[in-house]
């Protein structure tokens, strides 16, 4: 980086963690963060609600809750309260990683079962955050990457079902649905590849808008529920209540371990990409604690588990803008969106094929992120075996749940609801019990000695 650029960073408050740029700059920069995560945040309640057969009014309410919770939890992450919060420009939102398991739990225990398991799981993650340092060694890239890869691949069938019009739709697989889904998909790819800045970052949102407008001209959207929705209301907490089931809670606890690993990566990505330094233990611990408590808070307000959004980490890395104030401004917009039910109603009537065109891309990108993460570890025989066994059993049992039909119902829910749970358990266990290859041990020793020698040379100078 040139000296001029570095000096500009030192003088410009938006590059400083505690800097407060003027509102004329903070507002568009904050909106940029909102645009990057908006589609992902509302897609999760849309998918889960669709799978559970909820009404349009219920979908509108869930979207409203998701927006409000994302805004509140983002404020907490960006502005630490005691030990809670990373005090970094982190944007929170509803996590895709919980979708398959949430659908499995909801199909058996209803929405209250999902919220109850999420509430307990969030408290569990907060405890993990308090003991993060000694646990980090159990989550190398080969483990976290394999889990991410499984998440993305296991979600793809759901994306394709939406692409074709939604499971159970009378016109499932019709040319009209396929055309709408394809239009969204092509739009996302086009803006991602041929534009820069906010247009590229908001490619998914733009694709959804294009598909939505096309659906209006095709006359397949009914705006009756939008007209009936209120302009302003405060979401009522515990609207669906909570029920607690052992099998559902265990499945959620495993996913919260996975989420903890993902959040560690996001926090590290922000400090390295935006500030050129490693994350401190305080930032990591505070971020994980906030992640967990945010998910418990979300359950109280009828929203699904919340976590840091990786796409916003990419914005910080790309722009170098570390201002927590900028992210806080964006959080205010999220809260306002959560208080306007008409906005949720507009999104709730979106055709499922439009959502599917974007979902296919988002789910596939989760899988490719897992590939990138896995490649950070040496792909020797040991690590390849961990990946192979974890993917084989995880995706296999996730695709053929009837293979476990003779197991107790509680066990069946934990392991057949989602391939992610199986993959996570197997990857963790194999990474612990399989000995490292001798070549890897020797290489690590050489790197350690090299670092020690460099440190000694610097000290002597």
N, C-alpha and C positions, 0 to 999 in steps of 0.2 A: 504494500500500500504506500502511495506517495505521501510525502510530508504534508502537502497541501490538504489532501483528503483527511489525513489524521488530525490536522489542526481544525478542519471543519467539524469533525466529530467531537473534538474537545469543546468547541464553542457552541455547537448546535444542541439544544436541550433534548431534542427528540432521540438523540443517540445515547443519552445518559439514562441509567436505570431510574434515577429519581428526578429526571428533568421534566418540566412542564411546558411544552411548546404552546403557542397561542391557539385558541379554539379553532381559528380558521385553518390551521394545519392539523390539529388533533382530531377534529370531527371527520374529515375524509380518511385520515389514517386509521381511525377507530372503525369507521364503516368498512374499510378494506378488510379488517379482521372479521367483521360480522359476515360480510359477503362470502368469505372463504369457508366459513363453517356453517352457514345458514342451512344449506341444503342437507348436509349430513346430520345436523341436529334434528331436523323435522322428519327426515326419512325413517329414522328408527321407530318412532311412535306410529308412523303411517304403516310400516311393514308389520309390526307386531299387532296393531289394531286390526289390520286386514286379515291376518292369519287367525285371529280370535273371533272374527265376525262381528266386530263392534259397529255401532251405528255411526252415521256421519257426525251427529252431535257429539258423541263420545270421542271420536277422532279429533274434532275441533278442540275439545276440552284438553285432551292429552297434549296436543301441539302447543296450546296456550301454556300449560304447565311446564313443558320442556323448555320453552323460551324464557320463562320467568326464572326457572331454576338455573339455567345456564348463565344468565346475567348475574344472579346473586353469587353463585359459586365462583365465577370469574373474578368478581370484586374481591372475594376472600383470598383466592390464590395470588392475586397481584398485590394485595395489601395485607401482609401478615398480621394475624391477631394472636399474640402469644406464640406458641409453637405451631400454630395452624397456618399454613400457607407458605409457598416457596418464595414469596416476595419478588417474583419475576413476571415478565409480561406473558403469562400463560392464559390461554382462552380455554374455558371448559365447555363441554357439551355432552350430549347423550352418546354412549359408546356403542359402536357396531358389534364389538366382540361378544356382547351378551345376547344378540338377537336369536340365534338358534336355540340356545338353552332357555331363554325367556319364552319362546314359542312352545317349547316342549313342556315347561312348567305350567304355562298358561292354559294349554290344552287339557291338562289334568286337574289343576287346582284353581284356574281362573286368574284374573288380574290381581286379586288380593294375594294369591300365592306368590306371584312374581314380586310384588312390592314387599311382602314380608321377608322373603329370602334376600332381597336386595338390601333391606334395612340392616339385617344381621351381618351380611357380607361387608357392608360399608364400615361397620364398627370393627370388624375383623381386620380390614385393610388399614384402618387408623392405628391399630395396635402394631401391625407389621411395620408401619412407618416409624414407630418409636424404636424398633430394633432393626433398622434397615442395614446398618453397617456390617454386622456379622453375617447377614444373609446374602449379601451381594455375590459372593463367590459361587453360589449355587445356580446363578442365572447367566451363564456365558452366552454369546451370540448363537451358538449351535442350538441351545434350548429355546431361547426367546424367538429366534428366527423360525424354527420349526413350528412353534405354536402360531405365530403370525401367518405362516404359509397355510397351515391347516384352517385357520379362521377364514382366510380369503377363499380357499377352494371349497370349503363347506357351505359358504354363503352363495356361491355362484348358481346353484339350482334355484334358489329362492329368487335371485335376480332374473333368471330366464323365465320363471313362471309369471312374474310381473310383466316382463317384456311382452309376453304373449297375451296379456290381458288380465292376469290374476287367476289363481286356482279357483275353479268352480264357476268361472264366468261363462255365460251362455255363448259368447263369441270368442272363446279362448282359441288363440292361434289364428284368428282371422287376419286377412290382409290389412285391414284398417289398423289393428293393434300392432302388427309387425311394422307397418309403415311409420306409425307414430314413434315406436321404440327406436327404430332405425334413424329417424330424423334427429331425435335427441342424441343418440350415440354419435352420429356424424358431426353434429354441432359441437359436442364436447371435444372431440378429437381435433376438429378444425381450429377452434379457439385456443386449445392447448398448444397446438403446434405452430400456428401462424400469427399469433399475437403475443404481446409482452405486457408486463405489469399487471394491473388489476383485471384486465380482460382475460388474461391467461389464467390468473389465480381463480377467477370466478367462472371458469369454463363450464363447470357442472351446473351452477345456478343459471347461467345463460342458456344452456341446453334445455333445462326444465322450463324456462320461460318461453323459449321458441316452441317446444312441444305443447305447452299449455295453450298458447295463442293459436297454434294450428288446430288443436282440439276444439277451441271455441268456434273457429270458422267452419269446422266440420259438423258443428251442432250436437256434440256428444257430451256437453257439460250442462248440468242442471244447477242453476245458481239460487234455487229456492232457499236452501239452508243458509246461504250467505246473507240473503235479505233478512232472514229471521234472526240472525246472530246479533248480539248486542255490540255496541261500540266500545263499551268499557265494563270490565268486571274483574274482581280479584278472585283468582282460583281458590276454591275451598279445599283445605288440607284434609287428608284421610277420606276422600270422597268414596273410595272403593274399599276402605278398610285394609287390614292386613291379616293374613293367616300364615301360620308357621308350620312347615312340613320338613321333617328331617332330610329326606332325599333331595328336596329342592334346595335347602340351605347348603348341603354339602356340595352340590353341583355349583352353586353360586360362589362358595368359598374358594373353590379351585380356580374359577374364572377371576376372582379378585386377586389371586396370586399372579396370574398372567397379566392383569391390568397393572399391578404394581411394577412389574418388569417393564412394561411399555412406558409407563410414566417416568421411570428412571431414565429411559432413553430420550424421552421428549425434553426433560429438564436439562440433561446433558447437551442435547442438540441446541437448545436456546443459548446456554452459556458459552458453548464453543463457537457456534455460528454467529452470535450477536456480540459477544464480549471477548472472544478469543481466549477463554480460560475454562478450566474444569469446574463443574458444579461442586459447591461445598456440601459437607455432610448436613449442615443446617438447612440448606435449600432443598436437598433431596428428601430429608426426613419430613420437613414441613410440607413439601409438595405432596408426598404420599399420604400424610395424615389428612390434609385438606381433601385429597381425592376421595378417601374413604368416608369422611364426614359429609362431603358433598353428596355422595351416593345415598347415604342414610337420610339426609335432608331431602333429596329428590324423592325418595320413597314416601316420605311424609306428605309431599305435595304431588303425589300421583304421577311422578316422572320416573323414568328408568335410569339405571346407573350412569353417573357422570364421570368423565375423565378428561385429561388434557387432550386437545386436538392437534394431531401431528401436522395438519396442513397449515396451522397457524405458526407452528415451529418453523416451517419452511419460509413463511413470510418474514419472520425475524431474521433468519439466516440470510435471506435474499437482500433485504433492505438494510440490515444492521441497526434497525430502530429498536432500541431496548426500553424505551420509556414505558413504565408501568401506567402512567397517566393516560397514554394513548389507548391502551387496552381497557382501562377503566371507563373511558368514554364510550368505547364499543360496548362494554357491559351494560351501560345505561340504556343504549338502544335496544339491547336484547330484553331488558326488563320492560321497557315501554311496549315492545312487540308482544310480550306475555300478558299485558293488561288490555289488549285490544282483540277480543274474540273474533271479530270479522276477518282479521288477518288469518287466523287459524282456519276459519271456515273456507276461505278462498283456497287454501292449500289442501284441505280435506277433500274437496270435490275433484282434485286432480286425477285424471284417468290413470289407472295402474300401469298401463303400457308406457306412459310418459315417465313415470317413476322408474320403471324397469330399464329404460334406456340409459338412465344415469346410474342406477344401482349396479348394473353389470360392470361399468367402468370402475366404480368405487370399490366393489368387492374384489375385482381383479387387481386393483392397485394395492390392496392389503396383502394379497398373495405375493406380488412382486416386491413389496417392502420386506416380506419374510425372506425372499431369495437373497436380497441385498444383505440383510442382516446375517444370514447363515454364512455367506461368503466371507465374512470378516474373520471367521475361524478357519483354521487349516482344514481342508476337506480330505483328511486322511481316512484310513479304513475304519477307525473307531467312530469318528464323527459321522461318516456316511452311514454306518450301521445304526446310529442313534436316529438319524433323519429317516432312514428307510423303515425301521420298525415302528417309529412314532406315526409317520404318515400312513403306513400300511394298515395298522390296526385302527388308528384314529378315523381316517376317511372311510375305511372299510365298514367299521361298525356304525359310523354315522350314516352311511348309505344303505346299509342292510340291518336296521335295528331289530328285525325279527330274529336275527341270529342269537339274540339274548332273551328271547321270549319266555324261556323256562326259568330264568332267574327271578328272584323276588322283585316285586314291582318297584320298590324303592331303589334297588340296585340298577334295575333296568333304566329308570329315569336318569340316574347319574351318568351312566355310561353310553346309552344309546341316543340320548337327546341331542348330543352334539359331539362331533369328532374332536373338538378342541379339548374337552376335558380328558379324553383318553390320551391324546397326543401329549398334553402337558404333563400328565402323570408319568407316562412312559419315558419321555425325554428327561424329566427331572431324575427319575430313578436310575436310568441307564447312565446318565452323566455322572452320577455319584458312584455307582458300583463298578463301571468299566474302567480299567486302568488306562492311564494315558500312554500313548505309544512312546517308546524310548526316544525316538527322534525329536518328538515334541518337547520332552523333558529336557533334553540336551540343548535344544534351541532356546527354551525359556531361560535356562541357566546362563547361556552365552549372552542373551539380551540383558539379564540382570547384572552380570559382571561388567558388561559394556557400560551400562548406566552408572554403576558404581565407580568405574574408572573415570568416566567423564566428569562425575561429580567431584572426584578427588583432584582431577586436573584443574577444574574451575576454582576449587578451594585454594589450591597451591598458587594459582595466579593471583 
